[in-house]
Amino acid sequence: LFNVMLIGVGALNVAGGVLFGRAHGRTWLTTLYVVAGIGAIGAGLFPLSTGTPHSLFALGGFLFFNLEALGTASVLDGPIRWLSLLAGAVGLAYVAVMVVGDSGNAAAFGPIGHGGAERLIVYPSMLWLLALGGHLLGRDTEDGS
């Protein structure tokens, strides 16, 4: 079920990123969304038991979901912009913690451990995506309706 969810989240991220990037005329932003989505899809298609393929796709997803939050901030304003910056920064900080910890320095994880660090990579960007969706749904259209 979790792997199916990863594939679904990845596919929706790719589709949403293509539409969002087109709406804002930012090809580079679309690329961030697509690469993040491919990371999630790959992590779902290659479960943890596959070793290296899962790790590479997961790292791509971890990195690019947070980069997409930072990149999206460039086309937003108000509180959602600051939330984008915060989510991306927290996630990327924990990507660094994960790299250091997985490179042999387990003390880098601190009291939250490996699992806690992994969640602090993923939760900010996933919660940010929900907030962004709510923000976009709540926006007025050009004709004011």
C-alpha positions in Angstrom: 0.0 0.0 0.0 2.8 2.4 0.9 4.6 1.7 -2.4 1.4 2.3 -4.4 0.9 5.6 -2.5 4.5 6.7 -3.4 3.8 6.0 -7.1 0.5 7.9 -6.9 2.1 10.9 -5.1 4.9 10.9 -7.7 2.5 10.8 -10.6 0.3 13.6 -9.2 3.4 15.7 -8.5 4.6 15.3 -12.1 1.1 16.2 -13.4 0.7 19.1 -11.0 4.2 20.4 -11.7 3.6 20.4 -15.5 0.4 22.4 -15.0 1.9 24.7 -12.4 5.1 25.3 -14.4 3.1 26.1 -17.6 0.8 28.5 -15.7 3.9 30.4 -14.5 6.1 30.0 -17.6 8.9 28.4 -15.6 10.4 25.4 -17.3 13.0 25.0 -14.6 10.2 24.8 -12.0 8.5 22.1 -14.0 11.8 20.2 -14.0 12.0 20.2 -10.2 8.4 18.8 -9.9 9.1 16.1 -12.5 12.4 14.9 -11.0 10.8 14.9 -7.5 7.9 12.9 -8.9 10.2 10.4 -10.6 12.0 10.0 -7.4 8.8 9.1 -5.5 7.7 6.8 -8.4 11.0 5.0 -8.4 11.1 4.6 -4.7 7.7 3.0 -4.9 8.6 0.7 -7.8 11.9 -0.3 -6.2 11.1 -1.0 -2.5 13.7 -0.8 0.3 14.6 -4.5 -0.2 16.1 -3.6 -3.6 18.9 -1.7 -2.0 20.7 0.8 -4.3 17.9 1.5 -6.7 15.5 2.4 -3.9 18.2 4.5 -2.2 18.9 6.5 -5.3 15.3 7.2 -6.2 14.5 8.1 -2.6 17.4 10.5 -2.4 16.2 12.1 -5.6 12.7 12.5 -4.2 14.0 13.7 -0.8 16.2 16.3 -2.5 13.9 17.5 -5.3 10.6 17.7 -3.2 12.4 20.2 -1.0 14.0 22.0 -3.9 10.5 22.3 -5.5 9.2 24.0 -2.3 12.1 26.5 -2.4 11.7 27.0 -6.2 7.9 27.5 -6.0 8.4 30.3 -3.4 9.8 32.4 -6.3 6.3 32.6 -7.8 4.3 33.0 -4.6 3.7 35.8 -2.2 2.5 36.3 1.3 2.4 33.6 4.0 2.5 30.7 1.5 5.8 31.9 0.2 7.4 31.9 3.6 5.9 28.5 4.3 7.5 27.2 1.1 10.9 28.6 2.1 10.6 27.1 5.6 9.5 23.7 4.4 12.2 23.5 1.8 14.9 24.7 4.2 14.0 22.2 6.9 13.8 19.3 4.5 17.1 20.1 2.9 18.8 20.5 6.3 17.6 17.0 7.2 18.8 15.7 3.8 22.2 16.8 4.9 21.8 15.1 8.3 20.7 11.9 6.5 23.8 12.0 4.2 26.1 12.5 7.1 24.4 9.9 9.2 24.2 7.3 6.4 27.9 7.9 5.6 28.9 6.4 8.9 28.3 9.0 11.5 25.1 7.8 13.2 25.5 10.4 15.9 24.3 13.0 13.3 20.8 11.7 13.8 20.7 12.7 17.4 17.9 11.5 19.6 15.4 11.3 16.7 17.3 8.5 15.0 17.4 7.6 11.3 13.6 7.3 11.1 13.0 10.7 12.7 15.5 12.4 10.3 13.8 10.7 7.3 10.4 12.0 8.5 11.8 15.5 8.9 12.9 15.4 5.2 9.5 14.2 4.0 6.8 15.7 6.3 7.6 19.4 5.7 7.4 19.1 1.9 4.2 16.9 2.0 2.5 19.2 4.4 3.6 22.2 2.3 2.1 20.5 -0.8 -1.2 20.2 1.0 -1.0 23.9 2.0 -0.1 24.9 -1.5 -3.1 23.0 -2.9 -5.4 24.8 -0.4 -3.8 28.1 -1.3 -4.3 27.5 -5.1 -7.9 26.3 -4.6 -8.7 29.4 -2.5 -7.3 31.9 -5.0 -9.6 34.2 -6.9 -9.8 33.8 -10.7 -8.9 36.6 -13.1 -12.6 37.6 -13.4 -12.9 38.0 -9.6 -15.3 35.0 -9.1 
